[in-house]
Amino acid sequence: MTRVNATPAAYAGGLPLPAHVAEQASRWYVLLTSGADTVQDRLAWERWRQADPDHERAWAHLMRVDGRMRELGGSPAYQALTVDRRNGRRRALIAMLGLATCTGGLVWTADRMRWVRLSPDYVAGVGEQRSVTLVDGTEVLLNTDSAIDVLYDGRTRRLRLRRGEIQIRTGHAAGYAGLPFRVDTPSGGVRALGTRFMVRLDGDQTRVALLEGHVEIEPAAGGSPLLLQPGQATRYGAQGIEPVRPVALADTAWINAELAADDMPLDRFLAELSRYRHGLISCDAPAAKLRISGLFPLNDTDRALQAVARLLPVTVTRRSPYWVRVSAR
């Protein structure tokens, strides 16, 4: 599994994008809003966005700025962007994009003006882990297929977990130490009190595991908040907060690129393993009922599947690079 490090220089609401990326983003914008784009153009645009995180970041910033300009309606600034002179329009967009990325104020302004975030600030792809250090010194580790928004506004520090799983070690840089810190999910919020903890979106529920310090869970469904102690974990959602349990190895093993199973049903194990690779892992009904224990490598899921075949009476068939079938023998 690939691990990528990022520093505040990559902070989506902060420092500048490369000039050539801003130029490319503006060219795509002009084409896609011209009315002359084709299906092939749209496919090429999608490939461009996926080719580099900076491409996605540039496009998101451009969309935020465009949305704000549309709010201005008939203003001269917006009319200047909609004239049918492509080169001038592109230069204006480049300037707008530069203004949007030159300071950390974009996050504050975007939050105050309620601009729409069309893409996350940080993403870890399938089979990848990404380490991010935020402007306040907070360290965030994104697990496979995870995405977050960073919403700092000078009064609070807030992360929005869009999908996946993260580990957070809160920072205390000058000017930020006294600001509240929380992580929001559709299930509610997790308020950190100087701590290291994990948050995972699991369907319509949120899992929290506390390693150091304290966190307070505030479920969106209502009810009393819950203060977790170090070494405690729980899950919460529309039905409230589940009973607290001890943090298990299965909660934390991913940090070391391992999948921990303790008498886990095989279908659940394979569903967890499939989060770390592209494609589909399926199993038949007899195999699904088998149970498995052990530590398995996440940076080589093929090797993990080989271990499954050694430990259990199953056959692993690769029907294509993206389709693996596990069947009981």
C-alpha positions in Angstrom: 0.0 0.0 0.0 1.4 3.4 -1.0 1.9 6.1 1.6 2.0 9.7 0.5 3.2 12.6 2.7 1.7 16.1 2.3 2.7 19.3 4.1 0.9 22.7 4.5 2.3 23.6 1.0 -0.4 21.3 -0.4 -3.2 22.8 1.8 -6.1 23.3 -0.5 -7.2 26.5 1.1 -3.7 27.9 1.4 -0.6 28.1 -0.8 -0.5 28.6 -4.6 -1.1 26.0 -7.2 1.5 25.7 -10.0 0.9 28.2 -12.7 0.7 25.6 -15.5 -2.1 23.7 -13.5 -4.1 26.9 -13.2 -3.7 27.5 -16.9 -4.9 23.9 -17.7 -7.9 24.2 -15.4 -8.9 27.5 -17.0 -8.6 26.0 -20.5 -10.9 23.1 -19.5 -13.4 25.5 -18.0 -13.5 27.6 -21.2 -14.0 24.4 -23.3 -16.6 22.8 -21.1 -18.7 26.0 -20.9 -18.4 26.9 -24.6 -21.2 24.6 -25.7 -18.8 23.0 -28.3 -17.5 20.3 -26.0 -17.9 16.6 -27.1 -18.2 13.3 -25.2 -14.5 12.7 -25.9 -13.7 16.1 -24.4 -15.6 15.2 -21.2 -13.8 11.9 -20.9 -10.4 13.6 -21.4 -11.3 16.2 -18.8 -12.2 13.4 -16.3 -8.8 11.8 -17.0 -7.0 15.1 -16.4 -8.7 15.6 -13.1 -7.8 12.1 -11.9 -4.2 12.3 -13.1 -2.9 14.6 -10.3 -4.4 15.8 -7.0 -3.4 19.4 -7.9 -5.6 19.1 -11.0 -8.6 18.2 -8.8 -7.7 20.9 -6.3 -7.4 23.5 -9.1 -10.8 22.6 -10.6 -12.4 22.7 -7.2 -11.1 26.2 -6.5 -12.2 27.4 -10.0 -15.7 26.1 -9.3 -15.8 27.9 -6.0 -14.8 31.2 -7.6 -17.2 30.7 -10.5 -20.0 29.9 -8.0 -19.3 33.1 -6.1 -19.2 35.2 -9.3 -22.6 33.7 -10.4 -24.0 34.9 -7.1 -23.0 38.4 -8.2 -25.3 38.0 -11.2 -25.2 41.0 -13.4 -22.1 42.6 -11.9 -19.4 43.9 -14.3 -17.0 41.2 -12.9 -19.3 38.4 -13.9 -20.2 39.9 -17.3 -16.5 40.2 -18.0 -16.2 36.5 -17.6 -19.1 35.6 -19.8 -18.1 37.6 -22.9 -17.3 35.4 -25.9 -13.6 36.2 -26.1 -11.9 33.0 -25.0 -8.4 34.2 -24.4 -9.5 37.2 -22.3 -11.9 35.0 -20.4 -9.2 32.5 -19.7 -6.8 35.1 -18.4 -9.5 36.4 -16.1 -10.1 32.9 -14.8 -6.3 32.4 -14.2 -6.2 35.6 -12.2 -9.3 34.5 -10.2 -7.8 31.1 -9.5 -4.5 32.7 -8.4 -6.4 34.9 -6.0 -8.4 32.0 -4.7 -5.2 30.0 -3.8 -2.8 32.7 -2.6 -3.9 32.8 1.0 -5.5 30.7 3.6 -8.4 33.2 3.7 -10.2 31.1 1.1 -11.3 28.6 3.7 -12.6 31.4 5.9 -14.3 33.3 3.0 -15.7 30.1 1.6 -17.2 29.1 4.9 -18.6 32.6 5.5 -20.0 32.9 2.0 -21.2 29.3 2.0 -19.5 28.4 -1.3 -20.0 24.8 -2.3 -17.0 22.5 -2.1 -17.1 20.4 -5.2 -14.2 18.2 -4.2 -12.5 17.3 -1.0 -9.3 19.1 0.2 -7.4 15.8 0.7 -8.0 12.4 -0.8 -6.3 9.0 -0.4 -6.9 6.7 -3.3 -7.7 3.0 -3.2 -4.7 1.1 -1.8 -3.1 4.3 -0.6 -2.5 6.0 2.7 -1.8 9.8 2.8 -0.2 11.7 5.7 -1.1 15.4 6.0 0.2 18.0 8.3 -2.3 20.9 8.6 -1.4 24.6 9.3 -2.0 24.2 13.1 0.3 21.2 13.3 -2.5 18.7 13.4 -1.4 15.4 11.7 -4.0 13.5 9.7 -3.4 10.0 8.3 -6.0 9.1 5.6 -6.6 5.4 5.1 -7.5 3.8 1.7 -10.3 5.5 -0.3 -10.7 8.4 2.2 -11.5 12.1 1.8 -11.7 15.1 4.1 -12.5 18.8 4.0 -10.5 21.2 6.1 -12.7 24.0 7.5 -10.7 26.4 9.7 -12.3 29.8 10.2 -10.3 31.5 12.9 -12.8 30.5 15.6 -13.0 26.7 15.2 -11.0 24.0 13.6 -13.2 21.5 11.9 -12.6 18.5 9.6 -15.4 16.9 7.5 -14.9 13.2 6.8 -16.6 12.6 3.5 -15.7 8.9 3.2 -13.2 6.4 4.6 -11.1 6.5 7.7 -8.6 8.8 9.4 -6.3 9.0 12.3 -5.8 12.4 13.9 -3.2 13.8 16.3 -4.3 17.3 17.1 -1.7 20.1 16.8 -1.0 23.1 19.1 0.7 25.6 16.9 0.7 29.2 18.1 -2.6 30.9 17.4 -4.5 27.6 17.2 -4.0 25.8 20.5 -7.1 27.3 22.1 -9.4 26.8 19.2 -12.0 24.0 19.4 -11.3 21.0 17.2 -13.9 18.6 15.9 -14.6 16.1 13.1 -18.0 16.0 11.5 -19.7 13.1 9.8 -23.3 12.6 8.7 -23.8 10.8 12.1 -22.7 13.7 14.2 -19.5 15.3 15.6 -16.5 14.2 17.5 -15.0 16.9 19.6 -11.3 16.5 20.5 -9.8 17.5 23.8 -6.0 17.3 22.9 -5.8 13.8 21.6 -5.0 11.1 19.1 -8.0 9.2 17.8 -9.5 7.5 14.8 -12.8 8.1 12.9 -14.3 5.8 10.3 -17.5 6.1 8.2 -19.1 2.7 8.1 -22.3 2.8 6.0 -24.7 5.1 7.9 -22.7 4.9 11.1 -19.5 6.3 12.4 -16.8 4.4 14.4 -14.5 6.2 16.9 -11.5 4.7 18.6 -9.6 6.8 21.2 -5.9 6.2 21.7 -4.8 9.3 23.7 -6.5 12.1 25.5 -10.3 12.5 25.4 -13.0 13.0 22.8 -16.7 13.8 23.2 -19.2 12.3 20.8 -22.2 14.4 19.8 -24.6 12.3 17.7 -26.7 14.1 15.1 -29.7 11.9 16.2 -29.7 13.8 19.6 -29.3 12.5 23.1 -26.5 13.1 25.6 -22.9 13.5 24.4 -20.5 10.7 25.4 -17.0 11.3 26.7 -14.6 8.6 25.7 -11.6 7.6 27.8 -8.2 6.4 26.3 -8.5 2.9 25.0 -12.2 3.1 24.4 -14.1 2.7 21.1 -17.7 2.9 20.0 -20.0 3.3 17.1 -22.9 5.8 16.6 -25.6 6.6 14.1 -29.3 7.3 13.8 -30.1 4.9 16.6 -27.8 6.7 19.0 -24.5 5.6 20.5 -23.6 1.9 21.0 -22.1 0.6 24.2 -18.4 1.5 24.7 -15.9 -1.3 24.1 -12.1 -1.6 24.4 -10.1 -0.6 21.3 -9.1 -3.7 19.4 -6.2 -4.5 17.2 -8.6 -4.6 14.3 -9.2 -0.8 14.9 -5.6 0.2 14.6 -3.7 -2.4 12.5 -4.2 -0.4 9.3 -1.7 2.1 10.5 0.9 -0.5 10.0 -0.6 -1.6 6.7 -2.1 -4.8 8.3 -5.6 -6.2 8.5 -6.3 -7.9 11.8 -8.9 -10.6 12.0 -10.0 -12.4 15.1 -12.5 -15.2 14.3 -13.9 -12.9 11.6 -16.4 -14.3 9.1 -14.7 -14.7 5.8 -17.2 -12.6 3.8 -16.6 -9.7 6.2 -12.9 -10.2 6.0 -13.0 -10.2 2.2 -15.2 -7.0 2.2 -12.6 -5.3 4.4 -9.7 -6.5 2.2 -11.5 -5.3 -0.9 -11.3 -1.7 0.4 -7.5 -1.8 -0.4 -7.6 -2.9 -4.0 -9.5 -2.1 -7.2 -12.1 -4.5 -8.4 -14.3 -7.1 -6.8 -13.6 -9.9 -4.3 -16.6 -12.2 -3.9 -17.2 -15.5 -2.3 -19.8 -18.3 -2.4 -22.2 -19.0 0.5 -20.3 -21.9 2.0 -17.0 -19.9 2.0 -18.8 -16.9 3.5 -19.5 -18.9 6.7 -15.9 -19.8 7.4 -14.0 -17.9 10.0 -10.5 -16.5 9.9 -7.9 -15.1 12.3 -4.5 -13.5 11.8 -2.6 -10.5 10.5 -2.6 -9.9 6.8 -0.6 -7.5 4.6 -2.6 -4.6 3.1 0.3 -3.5 0.9 0.1 -6.8 -1.0 -3.5 -8.0 -1.2 -2.7 -10.8 -3.5 -0.4 -12.2 -0.8 -3.2 -11.8 1.7 -5.5 -13.9 -0.6 -2.8 -16.5 -0.9 -2.7 -16.7 2.9 -6.4 -17.2 3.0 -6.1 -20.1 0.6 -3.5 -21.7 2.9 -5.4 -21.2 6.1 -8.9 -22.2 5.0 -10.4 -24.9 2.7 -11.0 -22.5 -0.1 -9.9 -21.9 -3.7 -9.0 -18.4 -4.9 -9.7 -17.9 -8.6 -8.6 -14.8 -10.4 -11.1 -14.4 -13.2 -9.5 -11.1 -14.2 -7.1 -8.6 -12.6 -10.2 -6.9 -11.1 -12.3 -9.9 -10.2 -11.4 -12.5 -7.6 -13.7 -15.3 -6.6 -13.2 -17.3 -3.3 -15.0 -20.7 -3.2 -15.2 -23.4 -0.6 -13.4 -26.6 -1.5 
